[in-house]
Amino acid sequence: MTTRLPADMPPETDLPEAEGPLKRDLIAGLEKGLQVIEAFDQERSRLTISEVAQRTGLTRAAARRYLITLAHLGYVRHEQKLFSLTPKVLRLGQSYLHSARLPRIVQPLLYRLAYSLEEAASAGVLDHDELVCVAAVSAGRVVSATLQPGTRVPAFCTANGRVLLASLPQQEIEALLARLQPEQITSFTIVNKERLLLEVARTRAQGYAIVDQELELGLRTIAVPLRNFRGDTVAAMNISVHAARMPVEEIIERCLPPLLKAQVELAALL
């Protein structure tokens, strides 16, 4: 059966190549509008027009127009000379969580894992240098505020992140670490790039990652990759525990077998 392109679609030769779309196919206004939204973060939740311009590389006049437009649409509020995001921005993330297959498929198995082990479980995907949580179940144990859908944390110091980094080609891993400036988040955080390369290699060799209090004191996590039926890694899944309750050896003994079992089940669904 031959699949026909819609009449308004460009011929195959004009479709985006692997290296990226053609410039004429991009909508610059949408790109810049999203950059304005991304200019706000935890450290700077309220910004002036000049600060938005500086963070996005826009002129002050352009930043002003984008902010006024976003305010008109309800994504930004304006208080005196300061702008801040409104809760409506959450709709953008919710659209992904509600429409993507991955969170819907993973969530039931996370429930089973979390409640059988009585520990917190979550799944995440890689977004550039960060890990984004797409599904989570606490099972009554709130071990970390980072284990919530939508939260973003550095990939280099998380178990899910290292599993996903280990799935990348070696050249991409080295390029990522070359541009990375690892932050010493806790006294346990590995910031030496050679050691990080070794940890990623260890993760690839053994098929799972354990991170001991590198992201947050008292938080230990074990993670495995989630692969689709073709064997491609599409996400990572973990179990997180309080360090005071469970040593590393017990995490491997108790949590790794059910994680690997869930990994096999999900491979047939992803």
QUIVEN-V910107 format. One record per residue. N is the residue number from 1. RES is the residue in one small letter. PHI is phi in degrees with one decimal (999 if undefined). OMEGA is omega in radians with two decimals (NA if undefined). D_LAST is the distance of its C-alpha to the last C-alpha in Angstrom with 2 decimals. Layout:
n res phi omega d_last
N RES PHI OMEGA D_LAST
N RES PHI OMEGA D_LAST
//
This chain:
n res phi omega d_last
1 m 999 -3.12 25.00
2 t -93.1 3.11 25.76
3 t -91.6 -3.13 23.91
4 r -97.7 3.04 26.59
5 l -76.6 3.03 26.44
6 p -56.7 -3.06 28.00
7 a -60.3 -3.09 31.69
8 d -90.3 3.11 31.45
9 m -85.0 3.11 28.83
10 p -70.8 3.07 30.38
11 p -61.3 -3.03 30.63
12 e -56.1 -3.09 28.03
13 t -67.3 -3.13 30.38
14 d -97.0 3.13 30.34
15 l -69.5 -3.12 26.59
16 p -56.1 3.06 25.58
17 e -80.6 -3.11 25.64
18 a -60.7 -3.09 23.35
19 e -78.3 3.09 25.98
20 g 135.2 -3.12 25.75
21 p -72.5 3.04 27.05
22 l -70.6 -3.09 30.73
23 k -59.5 -3.10 32.86
24 r -68.5 -3.14 34.15
25 d -89.0 -3.10 30.69
26 l -93.4 3.06 30.34
27 i -101.3 -3.03 31.79
28 a -61.4 -3.12 33.69
29 g -62.4 3.11 34.53
30 l -65.3 3.13 30.96
31 e -59.1 -3.11 30.22
32 k -71.3 3.09 33.35
33 g -62.9 3.09 32.79
34 l -68.2 3.08 29.48
35 q -62.7 3.11 31.33
36 v -64.6 3.10 33.89
37 i -61.3 -3.11 31.39
38 e -71.9 3.12 29.92
39 a -67.5 3.13 33.51
40 f -86.7 3.11 33.60
41 d -147.0 -3.06 32.27
42 q -63.6 -3.11 33.13
43 e -75.4 -3.10 36.28
44 r -127.0 -3.11 37.52
45 s -83.2 3.09 36.59
46 r -129.2 -3.03 39.72
47 l -133.4 2.99 40.86
48 t -84.6 3.10 43.83
49 i -60.7 -3.12 43.71
50 s -63.4 3.14 44.98
51 e -68.5 3.07 42.32
52 v -63.5 3.12 39.52
53 a -59.8 -3.12 41.23
54 q -66.5 -3.08 41.44
55 r -75.1 -3.08 37.80
56 t -105.6 -3.08 36.51
57 g 80.5 3.10 39.21
58 l -85.1 2.97 40.40
59 t -71.8 3.13 44.06
60 r -62.4 3.14 45.36
61 a -63.9 3.14 46.07
62 a -67.6 3.12 42.55
63 a -58.9 3.12 41.02
64 r -61.1 -3.12 43.38
65 r -64.8 3.13 42.28
66 y -65.9 3.12 38.57
67 l -64.8 3.11 39.29
68 i -62.7 3.12 41.52
69 t -64.0 3.14 38.89
70 l -64.5 3.08 36.18
71 a -66.7 3.11 38.79
72 h -61.7 -3.14 39.63
73 l -82.5 3.09 35.98
74 g 93.2 -3.12 35.82
75 y -89.3 -3.09 33.51
76 v -136.2 3.02 36.48
77 r -113.5 -3.07 39.67
78 h -122.5 3.11 43.02
79 e -126.6 -3.05 45.51
80 q 55.9 -3.11 48.66
81 k -100.6 -3.06 47.57
82 l -110.7 3.09 44.16
83 f -113.3 3.07 40.80
84 s -147.1 3.14 37.75
85 l -76.0 3.07 34.36
86 t -105.3 3.10 34.10
87 p -60.2 3.14 31.39
88 k -61.2 3.12 30.43
89 v -59.8 3.14 28.52
90 l -61.1 3.12 25.94
91 r -61.1 -3.13 24.97
92 l -64.8 3.09 23.41
93 g -70.8 3.14 20.98
94 q -64.8 3.11 20.50
95 s -60.5 3.08 19.57
96 y -68.2 -3.07 16.46
97 l -61.5 -3.10 15.65
98 h -84.5 -3.05 16.38
99 s -103.7 -3.07 14.71
100 a -73.5 3.13 11.46
101 r -70.9 -3.01 8.23
102 l -55.0 -3.13 7.24
103 p -58.9 -3.12 10.54
104 r -66.6 -3.12 10.55
105 i -73.8 -3.04 7.58
106 v -76.2 -3.00 8.94
107 q -53.6 -3.13 12.53
108 p -60.0 3.13 13.36
109 l -71.8 3.05 12.59
110 l -63.6 3.08 14.54
111 y -58.6 -3.12 17.32
112 r -62.2 3.13 17.51
113 l -61.9 -3.04 17.68
114 a -61.1 -3.05 20.14
115 y -80.3 3.06 22.43
116 s -73.2 -3.14 22.57
117 l -94.7 -3.06 23.56
118 e 57.9 3.10 25.38
119 e -136.3 3.13 24.04
120 a -78.8 3.12 22.08
121 a -133.8 3.12 18.35
122 s -153.0 3.08 16.34
123 a -130.6 -3.10 13.35
124 g -147.3 3.10 14.12
125 v -128.0 -3.13 13.64
126 l -90.1 3.03 16.45
127 d -130.4 -3.03 18.86
128 h 59.2 -3.09 21.67
129 d -97.8 -3.05 23.43
130 e -118.3 3.02 22.05
131 l -100.4 3.12 19.28
132 v -112.0 3.10 18.17
133 c -75.6 -3.13 17.18
134 v -112.2 3.11 14.62
135 a -159.7 -3.12 14.77
136 a -158.3 3.06 17.47
137 v -138.4 -3.07 19.47
138 s -89.1 -3.09 23.00
139 a 54.3 3.11 24.07
140 g 83.5 3.13 27.57
141 r -113.5 3.13 27.72
142 v -89.7 -3.07 27.94
143 v -91.0 -3.13 27.93
144 s -162.1 3.08 27.30
145 a -72.0 -3.13 27.35
146 t -78.3 -3.09 24.63
147 l -90.5 3.11 21.98
148 q -139.6 3.11 21.51
149 p -55.0 3.12 19.01
150 g 99.0 -3.14 20.38
151 t -72.3 -3.12 22.43
152 r -122.6 3.12 22.72
153 v -138.5 3.10 24.12
154 p -59.8 -3.11 24.98
155 a -74.6 -2.97 22.26
156 f -66.4 -3.05 24.90
157 c -116.0 3.10 26.01
158 t -123.9 -3.13 22.87
159 a -66.9 3.09 20.76
160 n -59.7 -3.14 17.40
161 g -62.6 -3.12 19.16
162 r -67.6 3.08 20.48
163 v -61.6 -3.13 17.23
164 l -71.6 3.07 15.89
165 l -63.2 -3.12 19.31
166 a -65.5 3.14 19.28
167 s -84.1 -3.11 16.34
168 l -80.2 3.00 18.55
169 p -59.6 -3.08 21.24
170 q -55.7 -3.13 24.48
171 q -62.4 3.12 26.31
172 e -69.4 3.11 24.01
173 i -62.1 -3.12 24.35
174 e -64.5 3.11 28.10
175 a -66.3 3.13 28.34
176 l -63.7 -3.13 26.55
177 l -68.4 3.13 28.86
178 a -65.5 -3.13 31.82
179 r -89.8 -3.09 31.54
180 l -76.1 2.99 30.55
181 q -120.1 -3.03 33.35
182 p -60.0 3.13 32.12
183 e -95.8 3.10 33.73
184 q -78.4 -3.05 35.31
185 i -70.9 3.03 33.65
186 t -130.9 3.12 34.98
187 s -68.4 -3.13 37.29
188 f -93.9 -3.04 34.33
189 t -65.0 3.07 32.38
190 i -82.2 -3.13 32.21
191 v -115.0 3.09 33.47
192 n -70.3 -3.01 34.79
193 k -68.1 3.10 32.62
194 e -67.0 3.09 33.42
195 r -65.9 3.12 32.34
196 l -63.7 3.08 29.08
197 l -60.3 3.11 28.43
198 l -65.3 3.13 29.24
199 e -65.8 3.11 26.87
200 v -66.3 3.10 23.96
201 a -64.4 3.10 25.05
202 r -62.6 3.12 25.35
203 t -60.3 3.14 21.83
204 r -62.7 -3.07 20.52
205 a -70.2 -3.05 22.85
206 q -92.8 3.07 22.18
207 g 86.0 3.07 18.42
208 y -156.5 3.13 18.92
209 a -130.2 3.01 21.12
210 i -123.8 3.08 23.86
211 v -120.6 -3.03 25.68
212 d -108.4 2.99 28.98
213 q 63.0 3.12 30.44
214 e -82.2 3.11 29.89
215 l -91.1 -3.04 28.49
216 e -155.1 3.11 30.52
217 l -60.5 3.14 33.32
218 g 88.4 -3.09 32.49
219 l -110.2 3.04 28.69
220 r -115.4 -3.03 26.99
221 t -140.7 3.03 23.25
222 i -124.2 -3.03 21.04
223 a -139.4 3.05 17.51
224 v -130.3 3.08 14.85
225 p -75.7 3.00 12.14
226 l -108.3 -3.09 8.40
227 r -112.9 3.06 7.16
228 n -84.6 -3.06 4.62
229 f -66.0 3.10 6.52
230 r -88.2 -3.12 9.21
231 g 92.2 3.11 9.92
232 d -81.5 3.08 9.75
233 t -76.3 -3.09 9.91
234 v -112.7 -3.13 8.30
235 a -167.8 3.06 9.91
236 a -137.9 -3.10 12.23
237 m -132.8 -3.09 13.25
238 n -137.3 2.94 16.93
239 i -120.8 -3.13 19.83
240 s -118.7 -3.09 23.03
241 v -135.9 3.00 26.51
242 h -75.1 -3.10 30.13
243 a -60.2 -3.11 31.81
244 a -68.7 -3.07 34.94
245 r -95.5 -3.01 33.27
246 m -144.9 3.08 31.22
247 p -70.5 -3.08 32.08
248 v -57.7 -3.10 29.59
249 e -60.6 -3.14 30.23
250 e -72.1 3.08 29.42
251 i -60.1 -3.14 26.12
252 i -62.8 -3.08 25.02
253 e -68.3 -3.04 26.46
254 r -86.9 -2.94 25.20
255 c -98.3 -3.07 21.87
256 l -65.3 -3.13 20.29
257 p -57.1 3.11 19.97
258 p -66.4 3.06 18.04
259 l -64.0 3.14 15.74
260 l -67.0 3.09 15.11
261 k -64.4 3.10 14.67
262 a -64.4 3.10 12.00
263 q -58.6 3.14 10.29
264 v -66.1 3.13 10.45
265 e -61.2 -3.07 9.34
266 l -71.9 -3.12 6.07
267 a -59.5 -3.14 5.54
268 a -79.4 -3.07 6.00
269 l -105.5 -3.03 3.81
270 l -87.5 NA 0.00
//
